Amino acid sequence: MSQAGLDGRIGEGWGGDPGPNGAHVNVVLGERGSPTAAALIGTFTSPAPGHTPILVVVGEAQDRYELVWPPTIMINKATAIEERHQTITWGAGQLGIAQGVLDAVADELIPPSGDLVVFVCIWIDPGASDEMAVRQAARTAVRTAIGVCVKGRDEDAARDMVARRDALSSPFYGGS
């Protein structure tokens, strides 16, 4: 399986029910040695208060962590200040990201090599409380987003959005 042509591909995905235990992700793929991969590594080395980029790992104990392949960098979009939100973000969120990336490898969308870097920005609501739901939501969101990275957006959905462009709204827009 080759990752040729995946550099700089972007995708997004949502997993879970609407509400605090869902997860939203943005994914960027970067090929080893590319400017995209260099930018992703730069982000990894530039933490900000409440936003800690980490390499995604799995494992039972601190001395037995395994790095997920392809190497995956995660950063939280929601500022993680409270202990419970941090635990869910870097616990359930991280595990769900790992599983979603590995699902994409199992589905042969991306290779399990170090020639590709996966960057995942994840939104987990500060009010999230169900670790199992968040883990599954993150897994679904990441697998969906990687699918969009590799296969592209559904052209009919894109055309539909173009047709509706003057009537579009945003939950963060208060104007008319």
C-alpha positions as CSV (number, residue, x, y, z in Angstrom):
1,M,0.0,0.0,0.0
2,S,1.4,3.4,-1.0
3,Q,0.7,6.7,0.7
4,A,1.7,8.6,-2.5
5,G,-0.6,11.6,-3.0
6,L,-1.8,11.8,0.7
7,D,0.5,14.6,1.7
8,G,-1.6,17.6,2.9
9,R,-4.9,15.8,2.7
10,I,-7.4,17.0,5.2
11,G,-10.6,15.6,6.6
12,E,-13.1,16.0,9.4
13,G,-15.4,13.7,11.2
14,W,-17.9,13.6,14.0
15,G,-18.6,10.6,16.2
16,G,-21.2,9.9,18.9
17,D,-24.5,11.4,19.7
18,P,-24.9,15.2,19.8
19,G,-24.0,16.4,23.2
20,P,-21.1,16.3,25.6
21,N,-19.9,12.7,24.9
22,G,-19.4,13.1,21.2
23,A,-16.2,14.0,19.5
24,H,-15.2,16.1,16.5
25,V,-11.9,15.8,14.8
26,N,-9.9,17.5,12.0
27,V,-7.2,15.3,10.5
28,V,-4.2,16.2,8.3
29,L,-2.0,13.6,6.7
30,G,1.7,14.4,6.0
31,E,4.3,12.4,4.2
32,R,7.7,11.9,5.8
33,G,10.1,14.6,4.7
34,S,7.4,16.9,3.3
35,P,6.8,20.5,4.3
36,T,3.4,19.3,5.7
37,A,5.1,16.8,8.0
38,A,7.6,19.4,9.1
39,A,4.7,21.8,10.0
40,L,3.0,19.0,11.9
41,I,6.2,18.3,13.8
42,G,6.5,22.0,14.5
43,T,3.0,22.0,16.0
44,F,3.9,19.0,18.1
45,T,6.9,20.9,19.6
46,S,4.8,24.0,20.4
47,P,2.4,23.4,23.3
48,A,0.2,26.1,24.6
49,P,-1.4,26.4,28.0
50,G,-4.3,23.8,28.1
51,H,-3.4,22.5,24.7
52,T,-0.8,19.7,24.8
53,P,0.2,17.9,21.6
54,I,1.2,14.3,22.2
55,L,2.3,11.3,20.3
56,V,-0.6,8.8,20.5
57,V,0.3,5.7,22.5
58,V,-1.5,2.7,23.9
59,G,-0.5,0.4,26.6
60,E,-1.4,-1.0,30.1
61,A,1.4,0.7,32.1
62,Q,3.7,3.7,31.7
63,D,6.7,1.5,31.1
64,R,4.9,-0.4,28.3
65,Y,3.5,2.3,26.0
66,E,3.4,1.5,22.3
67,L,3.5,4.2,19.7
68,V,0.6,3.9,17.2
69,W,1.8,3.5,13.6
70,P,1.6,5.4,11.5
71,P,2.9,8.0,14.0
72,T,-0.1,10.0,15.2
73,I,0.0,13.4,16.9
74,M,-3.0,14.6,18.7
75,I,-3.9,18.0,20.1
76,N,-7.0,19.0,21.9
77,K,-9.2,21.9,20.5
78,A,-11.1,22.4,23.8
79,T,-8.8,23.9,26.5
80,A,-8.3,21.1,29.0
81,I,-8.0,22.7,32.4
82,E,-10.2,20.7,34.8
83,E,-8.8,17.3,35.8
84,R,-11.8,15.2,34.6
85,H,-11.7,16.8,31.1
86,Q,-7.9,16.2,30.9
87,T,-8.4,12.5,31.9
88,I,-11.2,12.0,29.3
89,T,-9.2,13.9,26.6
90,W,-5.9,12.1,27.0
91,G,-7.4,8.8,28.1
92,A,-10.6,8.0,26.2
93,G,-9.9,10.5,23.5
94,Q,-6.4,9.3,22.9
95,L,-7.4,5.6,22.9
96,G,-10.3,6.4,20.4
97,I,-7.9,8.2,18.1
98,A,-5.5,5.2,18.2
99,Q,-8.3,2.8,17.4
100,G,-9.6,5.0,14.6
101,V,-6.2,5.3,13.0
102,L,-5.7,1.5,13.3
103,D,-9.2,1.0,11.8
104,A,-8.0,3.0,8.8
105,V,-4.9,0.8,8.5
106,A,-7.0,-2.3,8.8
107,D,-9.2,-1.0,6.0
108,E,-6.1,-0.3,3.9
109,L,-6.8,3.4,3.6
110,I,-3.3,4.3,5.1
111,P,-0.1,2.3,5.5
112,P,1.1,1.3,9.0
113,S,4.5,2.8,8.3
114,G,6.5,5.8,9.6
115,D,6.3,7.3,6.1
116,L,3.1,9.0,7.0
117,V,2.3,11.2,9.9
118,V,-1.3,11.6,11.1
119,F,-2.3,14.8,12.9
120,V,-5.6,14.8,14.8
121,C,-7.1,17.9,16.4
122,I,-9.9,16.7,18.7
123,W,-12.8,18.5,20.3
124,I,-14.1,16.9,23.5
125,D,-16.7,18.9,25.4
126,P,-15.5,20.0,28.9
127,G,-18.8,18.5,30.1
128,A,-18.0,15.0,28.8
129,S,-18.6,12.3,31.5
130,D,-18.9,8.9,29.7
131,E,-15.4,7.6,28.9
132,M,-16.6,4.7,26.8
133,A,-18.9,6.9,24.7
134,V,-16.1,9.4,24.2
135,R,-13.6,6.7,23.2
136,Q,-16.1,5.2,20.6
137,A,-17.0,8.7,19.4
138,A,-13.3,9.6,18.8
139,R,-12.7,6.2,17.1
140,T,-15.6,6.8,14.7
141,A,-14.7,10.4,14.1
142,V,-11.1,9.6,13.2
143,R,-11.9,6.7,10.9
144,T,-14.5,8.9,9.2
145,A,-12.0,11.8,8.8
146,I,-9.2,9.6,7.4
147,G,-11.7,8.2,4.9
148,V,-12.4,11.8,3.8
149,C,-8.7,12.5,3.6
150,V,-8.1,9.5,1.4
151,K,-11.3,9.3,-0.7
152,G,-12.2,13.0,-0.8
153,R,-15.6,14.6,-0.1
154,D,-18.8,13.3,-1.6
155,E,-19.2,15.4,-4.8
156,D,-23.0,15.5,-4.5
157,A,-22.8,16.8,-0.9
158,A,-20.3,19.5,-2.0
159,R,-22.7,20.5,-4.9
160,D,-25.6,20.6,-2.4
161,M,-23.6,23.0,-0.1
162,V,-22.8,25.2,-3.1
163,A,-26.5,25.4,-4.0
164,R,-27.4,26.3,-0.4
165,R,-24.5,28.7,0.2
166,D,-26.6,31.9,0.6
167,A,-28.8,30.2,3.3
168,L,-26.0,28.7,5.3
169,S,-25.7,29.4,9.0
170,S,-23.2,28.8,11.8
171,P,-24.0,28.1,15.5
172,F,-21.3,30.8,16.3
173,Y,-22.7,33.5,14.1
174,G,-25.2,36.0,15.6
175,G,-25.7,38.3,12.7
176,S,-28.5,38.2,10.1
